[in-house]
């Protein structure tokens, strides 16, 4: 049982969170990056191993998903300057935003249209490779387009892959697993949008048709879907569970994103150093995707990058976990919050303890926002840049808006960045949206919560 009164006395911001207020939390445990990394077992060699594995699978991906041919089978998104959105944020929200604002459009990643195409697809591919190597069907120097053959599909049909998801992870796991021939079961919570469930059920994925995807729905939250999915999978020796709460493999798939962005920075003449700070704002659910991306950035840019997570006021699970110091031992309902939010990808009650532990000394802070902002910001982005991303992804723009907050300004001052903000680069991370059906987009565009 959580002693709420004692926690609130020790960490006063928890009282504000309980009151459903929008808050900024500065991580008091953030330390010099080099020191923080000494306490983390994962290293850049792990990220590079993941990157090489994705490169090996590129011929297969290109063969099964022709939309990836332009990038030679590499699933990557564009980094887009959004100067008109920057102007709007300054004028409409008085955001005090200097420097450059660029949107990382993981919302438009090939195959599953969200950041989950990184970690989710990567974990499925790694599992497929492990099975093929274990059964003598593959050598690492083979042409991996062989994974598209009937022989491999027949082999993988003997195995299951299961996952618990609020939507986007389920789509990436479901689409790629079924393309390989696995029987895949996606355990989805009631928070998941109906169109995402329908997409999986209908198998309507870009240019291919696939079989074997099964969606199991729960009238409970995300944590319940994960719990039941894990239990069912553990009971079947031929089943593999993709554990969004604890998976190092997922985490490393996401971390590759930071390594790839270095090339995009070079193409756009973006410098990241002590005089040119980088700010990255990532919407956060259970924590795997934002944690992996953040870890990759900190590995590459150290103390010159400042990463913030953004969460809904009703489901700030990583925020309560880190602020209380209890990580996954607490959930949002312990603090009187419903866990219900229109930001379906962020509708998670309990954070990943693994990610919280990795982020303990790396994360700069967290920001929470009320749901109505996500729809307003979605419309703002369409109006200024003609870019559509799903509402939960729009939580990323709350980061630049919060720069005006006196607590954020205090952080900037403490970091010695006051005279360097004009040289800063700001990247809101768009986590999903390109697969949203047109009728649902129209519905979102006309949703006003306040």
C-alpha positions, 0 to 999 in steps of 0.5 A: 500500500502506498503511503501517499501522505508521506510521499507528498511530504517528501516530494511536494510535486506529487500533490500537484500531480494528484490534483490533476495539474499540469506540472514540470518536474526537473529530475533531481538525480540527473548527473553528468552523462559519463558518470550516469553511463557507468551505472548502465550495462548497455553500451554503444556496441549494443546499439551498433549490433542492433543497427547491423541486424536491421541492415541484414534484414533490409533485403527481406524488408524491401522484398515484403514491403515495397514502400521501403525500396526508396530507402533500400529496406531501411525503416527511417523517417524524415527530420522536418523543419517546422518554422511556421509551427515555431512562429505559432507556438511563440505567438499563440502559446507565448512559448519563448522558443529560440533556435530551430524547431524540427519535427522527427516524423516517426509518425510516418515510418514505413510499415506501421506508421509509428515509432513502434516500427523501430523497437517492435519490428526490430524485436520480431526480426531478432527473434526470427533470426535467433530461431533460424540460426538455432535451427540451422536454417541460416548463417549471418552472411546469408542473403536475408531475403530468404526470410520471405520464402515459403520455406521460412514462412512454413517454419515460422508458422509453428511458432507464436508471438504475443504482445500487450499493446494500446495500439501502435506496438501491436500494429508493428508486432502484428504486421511484421510477425504475420509477414514472416509467417508467425501466428501472432496474438495482440492483447489490446486494452480498452484504451486502444482506438477501434480503428487500430483493432480493426486494422489488425483484424482486417489485415489491410496493410499497405501493399501486402496481405498477411494471415495469422494476426489475432487480436484479443481485447480486454476491458481493462487497462494496458497493464492487464493486457500485458499481464495476461499476454505474458501469462498466456505466452509463458504457458506455451513453449512455442510462444514468444512474448514481446515484453514492452515493460522490460525488453532490452531488445525493444529498447535497443531497436529504439536507440538506433534512431539516435544513431541514424539522426546523426546523418540527418543532422549533417545533411541539415548542417545542425551542430550539437555541442556545448555552444549548440544545445539539443532539446528532444521532447518525446511522448511517454507511455510505458517508457520503452520507446522514449527511453530507448531514443533518449538513451541513444541520444545521451550515448551520442551527444552526452551532456549537450542533449537535454531529453524531456518526456511528456505525459497526460495529466491522467496517465503520467506513469513514468512521472510518478514512478521517477518522481516518487523514486518507486518506479514500477512499484506505483501506478497512477491509480495510487495517486487518485488518477484515472489513467484514462486519456484521449492520448491512447498511446500514452494510456499506461498506468504503470511505468517500466521499471527497467526504463525508469532505472536507465533514465534515473540519472539521464533524463532532464525532466518531465512535463504533463498536459491536459488532453485538450491540448493534444487536439489543439496542437494537432490542428495547429500543426495541420494549419501551419505545416500541413502535417498530420500526426495523431493526437497522442504524438502532439504531446511532444509539442508541449515541451517547446511550449513549456520553455516559458515556465519559470521552472524550465527557465531555472533548469536552463540557467542551472545548465548554463544555457541562457546565452546559448538558446538562440543556437539551440535545436528543438526536436518534438518526436512525432510518435504516430499518425500516418495510418490513421484513416481519413474519417478518423482524422476528420473526427479528430479535427473536430474534437474539442475538449475545452 
